[in-house]
């Protein structure tokens, strides 16, 4: 197979601002590495504040025309993006694997998932509606007029280089907003490729801008401090989310925050264990465990603990680790050395406190940022991995004996993104759905991401929803008109 980098010509490894692909004003660049080898794969422009503000300038100027573009036309451009991404799925997937490390099959899944946001919001673009009704006391009418919020700043993480941007850009464009996306420094190439695709299908200049930078702090804070910015949508860690919320407060920006998670996956004794095992494998190992909705803690009811644990450990131990572009690889490289070191420390901490390693647990020698699929049992309550986001292929298994006990443990975290429950008892499933303090629940399913469903967390996992009908509302303001009509 050819070099995946061939799909992104050198002139497109630069800032996408308005109708131009340009170098940073300073001329600075930074390198992007393949996490599986540590080798440099590309150099991209390293934007400074002046470049970020140039992008905001064109996004602001493009707003009026884009907002006034007929919804059907905007819809067609989104649909064309969906088709282009789908047709070029293999190229996009290989680029994702190269810069992020996930196995190619998973990258293909991400392209299908990311593209689907464009199809979904192509359909939503033509269904934005207001209301007209008689005021309850009579005498006048109430009219609501939805309007695009304005230029949006998007800050995205490295773990889904396409989908996390698609989830913001598609609804924003559907609503009539213009955008500036700052992708993660470790994975900027996929977002540049998306901008290129959107240029090719005819999205007007200034509507989709991409600013790559190693200086996220200064560039993003300058954007958030500028009164022309009207909205921030951020996906990333809770820690950075808090910082950005503070900055957004000064300008009273609308915000959507998709932050970290600490999902509990609960396997009840009455569950279909085959279904629970499949679900746990997906919930833990999708994206090498580098997912905000990854199962961070696996609670298994005592009567099935032994059987579940043995079968789960067997499946985890059978996974093959390697370069994501190689055939037959289930588990690719983690994003960087810091990530591997953090996971290694969390495992060592759990073992020091009494946990036992059933599978994995030792980082391999050699190049690339690899960590093997790992299963731990007898994990004590004070192990740090039960509180921290593991963000890797490590599964702690903990037993439980009552629903009240496991519900309390599941909720004992600052996060509230998702929970998973495996049971054949409908009432039990509904009690967990009502009792878990999360924005989402997977019932007998380990895969919940779906562009047609409202994705988002509560507590310190975030504010707002992405996908579904709710997703477009994040990009619409409502003007209410009172109309005198005695
Ligand atoms: P991160 O460190 O918070 O970084 C996310 C983005 O924020 C990157 O683009 C990063 O730029 C930028 N950033 C970092 N510091 C900044 C600052 N001071 N000002 C402005 N921007 C800043 O998160 P990550 O490690 O990339 O991603 C993993 C995290 O994302 C996990 O916590 C995961 O749970 C969360 N996540 C949540 C969801 C969800 O939907 N809830 C989905 C996916 C991931 P640089 O790359 O230059 O550092």
Boltz pocket constraint, residues with backbone or C-beta under 6 A from the ligand:
constraints:
  - pocket:
      binder: B
      contacts: [[A, 155], [A, 156], [A, 157], [A, 158], [A, 159], [A, 164], [A, 182], [A, 183], [A, 184], [A, 185], [A, 186], [A, 213], [A, 214], [A, 215], [A, 216], [A, 217], [A, 218], [A, 220], [A, 221], [A, 235], [A, 236], [A, 237], [A, 238], [A, 240], [A, 241], [A, 243], [A, 244], [A, 257], [A, 258], [A, 259], [A, 260], [A, 261], [A, 291], [A, 292], [A, 293], [A, 389], [A, 417], [A, 457], [A, 461], [A, 462]]
      max_distance: 6.0
